[in-house]
Amino acid sequence: VACLIRVPSEVVKQRAQVSPSSSTLRILSQTLYHEGIQGLYRGYKSTVLREIPFSLVQFPLWESLKDLWSWKQGHVVDSWQSAVCGAFAGGFAAAVTTPLDVAKTRIMLAKAGSSNASGNVLAALGGIWRTQGLSGLFAGVVPRMAAISLGGFIFLGTYEKTRQLLL
C-alpha cells in the first residue's frame, strides 16, 4: 500500500535526477500528458517485487541480531543497540536486493514503448546482466547500503525506543 504513494514520487524524482534542467512540475505534467496516470505507476510491480524480499531479509535479521545481542549481554537490548542492529540489517538487505532496485530504476526511467518500459523485471535483469554483468546488477550498492543503513538506524531505533516507552 505504501508503494501507491511512493512509486509516483519515485518516478518523478528519478526522472528529475536525469533531467536536471526540467522542473519537478514539468516532469509530472509531461509524464501525465505522454503516458497518463500509468506513467506515474511505471515500476509499481518492480518496486513491490523489491520491497517484499527486502522486508523478508531486513526484519527477521534485525530481530535475530537483537536476540543475539540480548543473549550475549544477559538483558534486552537498549534502543541504541536496536538501532545498530537495524542499521546492519537494513544495509545487508539493501545489498542483497540491489539488483532488484537497479531493475526497478531502469524500468521507471525507460522510454515509453521500450522493452524495459513493459515492466518485466526478469527481462530487465537479463538485459543488465548481458550488457554490464555483475557490476551492472550491483550499481550503486554502496550509497544504497549507506542510505538504508542510516534509515534503519533512525527508524528502527526510534521504533524500539517508542515501543519501550509505551510498554
Number of C-alpha atoms within 10 A of each C-alpha: 6 7 16 12 10 13 21 20 16 20 25 22 15 14 20 18 12 10 12 9 9 13 12 17 11 13 17 21 14 13 19 14 11 10 15 12 13 12 21 20 21 25 30 23 17 22 23 18 16 21 18 12 15 21 16 11 18 23 16 12 19 22 15 14 20 21 16 14 18 16 12 11 9 9 10 15 20 15 19 16 18 28 27 21 27 30 27 23 28 29 25 19 23 29 21 16 22 22 25 25 25 23 28 28 21 20 27 29 18 18 12 16 9 10 14 24 18 17 21 16 24 13 14 24 20 14 17 20 15 11 9 13 13 12 12 17 22 20 15 15 19 14 13 19 22 17 15 22 24 19 17 24 25 18 15 23 22 16 15 20 16 12 11 11 8 7 5
